[in-house]
């Protein structure tokens, strides 16, 4: 292999007076390799470390910058930044599975358009619960009772539907662990309190 390869390719963009005459590399050609390593990245067997982590060349990072903005593949450290850019705090969601955080970030902007609606809250809860729930349903209206058909006297009779600004969240859990169910319900309450219209009330049935 020629010694010329050892020089930085940045030297090619300078006037010929700075380039080597023959096989002996110039000082400038070797000096520029440090800049090329940082800016473009060189596979020379030498790694650059910052805080104990290997750092790629800036050009290599920019070539893959699109991956940073994809919540499905971005690294965990950048996930917090990405969440902040879509006005989403993951602080109260630290116990969430990594896959759920990524799915929520990917879907949160369209969900903002449905914020405060039955459909939007249902979608949000389904993302959070994932495989831990078989079904999530929000009921905000009930038909008037019919004795012997949809209601029984003294059991679940009602005059006409739900109270005003009131809704019910029905959840069918996949797990039968009652302690686990209670922990999930506590988290769900935080989500509902944050997402629901302020003037509404609710109950959770599971």
C-alpha positions as CSV (number, residue, x, y, z in Angstrom):
1,X,0.0,0.0,0.0
2,X,1.3,3.4,-0.9
3,X,2.4,5.9,1.8
4,X,0.2,8.4,0.0
5,X,-2.9,6.7,1.5
6,X,-1.7,7.7,4.9
7,X,-2.3,11.4,4.1
8,X,-5.6,13.1,4.7
9,X,-7.9,13.3,1.7
10,X,-8.5,16.9,2.7
11,X,-5.1,17.6,1.2
12,X,-6.6,16.9,-2.3
13,X,-8.6,20.1,-2.1
14,X,-5.6,22.3,-1.4
15,X,-3.2,23.8,-4.1
16,X,-0.6,21.3,-5.3
17,X,2.2,23.2,-3.6
18,X,0.9,21.7,-0.3
19,X,0.8,18.2,-1.6
20,X,3.6,15.6,-1.4
21,X,6.1,15.3,-4.2
22,X,6.7,11.5,-4.3
23,X,5.8,8.8,-1.8
24,X,6.8,10.7,1.4
25,X,3.7,12.3,3.1
26,X,3.8,15.9,4.0
27,X,3.4,17.2,7.5
28,X,0.2,19.0,6.5
29,X,-1.2,15.8,5.0
30,X,-0.7,14.0,8.3
31,X,-1.8,17.0,10.4
32,X,-5.2,17.2,8.5
33,X,-6.0,13.6,9.4
34,X,-7.0,14.7,12.9
35,X,-9.6,17.1,11.4
36,X,-10.7,14.4,8.9
37,X,-11.2,12.0,11.7
38,X,-13.5,14.3,13.6
39,X,-15.3,15.8,10.7
40,X,-15.7,12.9,8.2
41,X,-14.6,9.8,10.1
42,X,-11.7,7.6,9.1
43,X,-11.5,3.8,9.5
44,X,-7.9,3.9,10.8
45,X,-8.4,1.6,13.8
46,X,-8.3,4.5,16.2
47,X,-11.5,5.3,18.1
48,X,-12.4,8.7,19.5
49,X,-14.1,8.6,22.9
50,X,-16.3,11.2,24.7
51,X,-17.5,10.2,28.2
52,X,-16.4,6.7,27.5
53,X,-18.5,6.3,24.3
54,X,-17.2,6.0,20.8
55,X,-17.9,9.0,18.7
56,X,-18.5,8.9,14.9
57,X,-17.3,11.6,12.5
58,X,-19.7,14.5,12.1
59,X,-20.3,13.6,8.4
60,X,-21.2,10.0,9.5
61,X,-23.6,11.3,12.1
62,X,-25.3,13.6,9.5
63,X,-25.6,10.8,7.0
64,X,-27.7,8.9,9.6
65,X,-29.4,11.9,11.1
66,X,-32.8,10.7,9.9
67,X,-32.6,7.8,12.4
68,X,-32.4,10.3,15.2
69,X,-35.9,11.6,14.4
70,X,-37.5,8.1,14.1
71,X,-38.8,7.1,17.5
72,X,-38.7,3.4,16.5
73,X,-34.9,3.3,16.1
74,X,-33.4,6.3,17.9
75,X,-31.3,5.7,21.0
76,X,-32.7,5.9,24.5
77,X,-30.8,9.1,25.3
78,X,-32.3,11.0,22.3
79,X,-35.8,9.7,23.0
80,X,-36.2,12.2,25.8
81,X,-35.2,15.1,23.5
82,X,-37.6,13.8,20.8
83,X,-40.4,13.6,23.2
84,X,-39.8,17.2,24.2
85,X,-40.0,18.4,20.6
86,X,-43.5,17.1,20.4
87,X,-44.4,18.6,23.8
88,X,-44.6,15.3,25.5
89,X,-43.1,14.6,29.0
90,X,-41.9,11.1,29.7
91,X,-41.2,11.9,33.3
92,X,-44.4,10.3,34.6
93,X,-44.0,7.5,32.2
94,X,-40.6,6.3,33.4
95,X,-42.1,2.9,34.3
96,X,-43.4,2.4,30.8
97,X,-41.9,-0.2,28.5
98,X,-39.5,1.3,26.0
99,X,-41.7,0.1,23.1
100,X,-44.7,2.0,24.5
101,X,-42.8,5.2,24.8
102,X,-41.6,5.0,21.2
103,X,-45.1,4.2,20.0
104,X,-46.6,7.1,21.9
105,X,-44.0,9.6,20.5
106,X,-44.8,8.4,17.0
107,X,-48.5,8.9,17.4
108,X,-48.8,11.8,19.8
109,X,-49.1,14.6,17.2
110,X,-52.2,13.1,15.5
111,X,-53.5,12.3,19.0
112,X,-53.3,16.0,19.9
113,X,-55.9,16.7,17.3
114,X,-58.3,14.3,19.2
115,X,-57.3,15.6,22.7
116,X,-60.3,15.8,25.0
117,X,-62.4,13.4,22.9
118,X,-63.6,9.9,23.6
119,X,-61.7,8.5,20.6
120,X,-58.4,10.2,21.5
121,X,-58.5,9.0,25.2
122,X,-59.3,5.4,24.1
123,X,-56.3,5.4,21.7
124,X,-54.0,6.8,24.4
125,X,-55.1,4.2,26.9
126,X,-54.7,1.4,24.3
127,X,-51.1,2.5,23.6
128,X,-50.3,2.5,27.4
129,X,-52.0,-0.8,28.2
130,X,-50.7,-2.7,25.2
131,X,-50.9,-6.4,25.6
132,X,-51.9,-6.0,29.3
133,X,-55.5,-5.3,28.4
134,X,-57.8,-7.3,26.2
135,X,-60.2,-4.5,25.8
136,X,-60.5,-0.7,26.5
137,X,-63.8,1.0,26.1
138,X,-65.1,4.4,27.1
139,X,-68.8,4.8,27.7
140,X,-70.2,8.3,27.7
141,X,-73.8,7.6,27.0
142,X,-76.3,5.0,28.2
143,X,-79.7,4.2,26.8
144,X,-82.7,4.6,29.2
145,X,-83.4,1.4,31.1
146,X,-85.9,-1.2,30.0
147,X,-87.1,-3.4,32.9
148,X,-86.3,-7.0,32.2
149,X,-84.3,-6.1,29.1
150,X,-81.3,-3.9,30.0
151,X,-82.0,-3.3,33.7
152,X,-83.3,-5.0,36.8
153,X,-85.3,-3.2,39.4
154,X,-83.2,-2.7,42.5
155,X,-80.0,-3.8,40.8
156,X,-78.9,-1.5,38.0
157,X,-82.0,0.7,37.2
158,X,-81.4,4.2,36.1
159,X,-83.8,6.9,34.9
160,X,-82.0,8.1,31.7
161,X,-78.3,7.4,30.9
162,X,-75.3,8.8,32.7
163,X,-75.0,12.1,34.7
164,X,-74.0,15.1,32.6
165,X,-70.2,15.3,31.8
166,X,-69.6,11.8,33.2
167,X,-68.0,8.8,31.5
168,X,-67.0,5.2,32.4
169,X,-63.7,3.6,31.4
170,X,-64.1,-0.2,31.0
171,X,-60.9,-2.3,31.0
172,X,-60.6,-6.1,30.6
173,X,-57.1,-7.0,31.9
174,X,-55.1,-9.8,30.5
175,X,-53.5,-10.4,33.9
176,X,-55.4,-11.9,36.8
177,X,-52.9,-10.4,39.3
178,X,-55.1,-8.0,41.4
179,X,-52.0,-6.1,42.7
180,X,-50.7,-5.6,39.2
181,X,-54.2,-4.4,38.1
182,X,-54.4,-1.9,40.9
183,X,-50.9,-0.5,39.9
184,X,-52.0,-0.1,36.3
185,X,-55.2,1.6,37.3
186,X,-53.3,4.1,39.4
187,X,-51.2,4.9,36.3
188,X,-54.3,5.1,34.1
189,X,-55.9,7.6,36.5
190,X,-52.9,10.0,36.0
191,X,-53.3,9.7,32.2
192,X,-57.1,10.3,32.3
193,X,-56.7,13.3,34.7
194,X,-54.2,14.8,32.3
195,X,-56.1,14.1,29.1
196,X,-59.8,14.6,29.9
197,X,-61.7,17.9,29.8
198,X,-61.4,19.6,33.2
199,X,-65.1,19.7,33.8
200,X,-65.7,16.0,33.4
201,X,-65.8,13.2,35.9
202,X,-65.3,9.5,35.5
203,X,-65.1,6.0,37.0
204,X,-62.9,3.0,36.0
205,X,-64.5,-0.4,35.8
206,X,-62.2,-3.5,35.6
